[in-house]
Structures are given as C-alpha cells and as structure tokens.
Amino acid sequence: MRTQLRNFLAQIGLLKFIRQSWFWRLKNRQLYTVFPNDAMAAFWEVDRICKGNQIKIWPTLGTLLGIERENGPLKHDLDLDFGVFFDIEAQERIRKEFLANDFKLIATCKLKSNGRLIEEKYNFLNIDVDIFYFIKEGEQCFFYDTETDSGLSIEEELEQDSDILPYKNVVTTFDLESRIFKDQEILFPTNIKNHLKELYGATYLIPDKQWRQNKRKNRYLIENDSVLLEVFRS
C-alpha cells in the first residue's frame, strides 16, 4: 500500500515536492541532525583512503557546493558526492580499498551501450557516498546522472520495471589543484567558480530549496541508451 501511494504521488508530480518540504525534514529529523558530523567523518575517510592509494578524487556537485557556500555539507543534503576522472584502474582501486575499509557497496550504474561504469554508491557510517566518473573530451568534460523528475530514488525507479535513462552533464574541462579545507589539503577543480556556475547557475551561492538537476542547462537526456543498475543494499 505504501509503495502504491508513493508511486501514485510520483506519477502526479507531488512526490518530489513532498520530499523537499519541511514535513519531510521533520519526519527524517534524526537523519538531518546526525548527518553533518557523520558526513564529515565519512568525507575525511574517503580523503584518507584516496590519498594513500594515489587516487585523484575531489568533492563535486552538492558536496562541492556546500564547501563553497557553507564551508561544509549542505543543510538539506543527505549524501556525499565525489568526482574521479574515468580510469578503469582507479575504479578497481576504489572498489578494493573502500571495501577493505568498511565501506559497503550499495549500487553501481553502467551504460548499457558499452558497459562503462558511470557512478557508484557506497555507504559508510550510514552516509551514502556517490562517486561520479568524469570523462574528458577536448575542451569539454562530462559525467552522467540518473535523477528523474519523479522524486523517486534510482532504486525506487528500478522497481517500476522500466528503463532508466542516463542524463549527460557537459562542463568545461578542468584540471585539479590542491586547496585548504578545514586545515587539510584536498583537490578541487581549477576553475571552481565557473564549474559551479555551469552546475548550478550564476546564483549558486544563494540557497534554492527547489533546486533539481533538470534546471541545469547543460544536462541532456540520452534517449538512445539506458542504465544497467545493480543494487546491493539489503
């Protein structure tokens, strides 16, 4: 019954608004209360593992936005986002070292057309950690996401028994540079301000509780491909 109601609300376009509302935050207040501290513990564990294994990783999407805007996780966020330039060897090292350090693999997303791994989700300290793989092509760089307008999570979308389509996000190519965050040195995109403008618009420093990925101008639905999603969350 609960699943049917959730799917009905998604179909009529109300679920995404409910999950952005104060009621939703109140219902999940325990998660929002513990998230900032636990998220930073998970953040530094990702940083420690990757530095120790020569993996070039950086905070991206909402996590990068939070660092620039609030010097930490966004108040309305409940996961961590990291970027890695696409490299099969790096993907293998991430998988091996994360699992060896008590991270749980929750889900993987691959393109059906070529089997390329585009995103992984892990969990550590009950914090979901998303890894997005960025691909460089000349002056452009791109990554994929799978967020739909329904308000359903990708795992809930899978229950619908329909194809999950990828969205391609195109940004100006960038390198990485070290910067200080909370007295520690981590990697950031060299063009961080322009990068955030491309991801969240020119007003990215102003909070927008209604922000959705579909507001990104350089995000394109790939209708001739689909996502192979494997979920390990029990």
N, C-alpha and C positions, 0 to 999 in steps of 0.2 A: 504493500500500500504506500509506504514512504517513497519507494523508488518510483512508483507510478505518479505520485504527486510531484516529485522532483522533475521528472521528465515532462510532465504537463506544463509546469511553470517555465521550463526551458523552452518548450515549443511556442509558448505565447510571449516569450521575451521578458518574463518577470524575474527569472532566477538570478540573472546577473545583477539586477538592482537589489534584490534581497541580500545577496552575498557581499554587497558593498555598503549595506545600511548599518546604522547604529545598532539595530536589533541583532544583526549577525555578530557584530563585535561583542555585544553584551552576552549573547549565547555562548560565544567562544572566548570569553574574557580571560580564562585561565591561560589559554594559548598566547594571547596578546600580552599577558603580564610577564610570562617567563621567557618569551621569545627574545627580547633584546640581549639579555645576559647569555642565554644558551646559544644564540646565534653568533655572538662574538667568540665564544669558546670554540664553536664549530669552524668559524672563519679562520681563527689562528691555527687550528689543527690542519685545515686544508693548506694554509700557507706553509706550515712546518713540513708537511709531507712533500709538497711540491718542491720546495727549496732543497730538501735533502735528496731529491731524485732528479734534479735538473729539469723540472717540468715548468715551462713558462706559462703561468696562469695569472689571470687578472680578474678583479671584480667587474661584472658587466650588468647591464640592464638595471633592475631595481636596486641591486646592491651598490652599483657604481653611483647611481642617482642619490641614494641615501648618504653615501660618503660625502659627495659634493654638497648636498643640500643640508644634511643634518649631522654630519660627522659620525655617522653610524647607520644602522638599519632603519629603513622607513617605518614609521609608526604603524602603518596599516599593512605591512608586509608579513608574510609567514614562511618565507623561504630565502635561501641564498642563491645568487646567480654568479657563475664564473664563466669566463671565456678561455678557450685554448685554440691556437691555430691548428687546423686539421693536420694530423700526423698519426699514422697508424701505430707507430712505435710509442708515441706519447700516450695514446689511448690505452695501449696494453699496459704501460707502466702505471697509469692512473688506476685502472681496474685492479691490478695486482697490489699496489701499495695501499689503496683505500680499503680494500677488503682485509688486508693484513693488519690494519689499524682500526678495526671495529666499525668501519662504515658498512652499512647494508645497501646492497644494490636493490633499488626499488623498481626501476623501469629503464628500458632502452628504446630509442626511436631510430629507425633506419629508413632510408628511402627505398621504396620497392623497386625502383628502376635500376639501381646499381648496388644496393646493399650497403651504402655508405652510412656509417653511424653519425647522426647529426646532433643527438642530445642524449644525455644520461641523467638519471635522477638517483641520488644516494640519500641515505638518512644517517645522521649522527647526532646523538643526544636529543632524539626526537625532532631534529631540524632537517627539513628537506634541503638538499644541496643539488642544484641543477648545473650541469656542465654543458655549455653550448660550444659547438665546434665551428670556428670561423674559417672560411676559405678565401684566400687571396686570388684575385684575377686582375692583373694590371693595376689600374688606378682605383679599382673597386674591391670591396671585400663584402662577403655576405655570410649570413647564417640563417638557419631555419627555426621557426617555432610552429607550434601546433594549437595555439589558443584559438578557440572559436568564439562566436558572439553569443553562444547559448548560455554561458555561465557554468557549464559542466566542466569538470576536470577531464583531462585526456583519458584517465582510467574510466570515468563515467561515460565518456563518449564511446569507448570500446564496447561497453555493454549494449549500445544501440545496434550493434551488428551492422554497421555501415562503414564505408571507407573514411579514414581520417586523412584529410588533405593537408599538405605542408604549406606554410607561408614563407616566402623568401624575403628576407630583410637585407636591403642593399645599403652599404655605408661607404664613405671614402676610406680607402686603405690607410693603414696606420702601422707604426712600429710601437714598441713598448719602451718605457723608461721607468726608472726607479723614483719613487716619491715616498715621503714620510707620512705615515698614517698611524696615529696613536703611538708615536715614538718608535715605530718599526718601519723598515723599508720594504715596500711591496711594489709590484709592477702595475702601471697604468698605461692606457693608450696615450701616445704622444700628443694627439690632437683632442684632448679630453673635452674641451668646451664645445668644439664643433661636433664631436662624436655624440655628445649628449643632446645637442640641438637636432641632429639627424634622428636620434632615437625618440626624443620626447618633445621636440619643438623648441622654439626660441624662448618660451617662458618656462623652461624646465625647472627653474629654481622656485617657481610658485606651485605649491601643492594643488593637485587636482584629483579629488577623490573619485571622480568619474572616469579617470583615465583607463582606456582599454587599448590593446595593441592595434585595433583597427583604426585608431586615429593617426597612426604612423603613415606618412605619405609615401615612404619608400618601401612599403611592405606589399607583396604581391602574392595572391593565391595561385598555387601551381596546380592547375586542374588536370594536367596530363600525368600526374604522379600521385602516389599515396604513401602513407607511412606504415611501416611494419612496427607495431608496438608490442613489446614483450613486457609483461608486468610480473614482478616477483614479490610484491607486497602481499603479505599473508593476512 
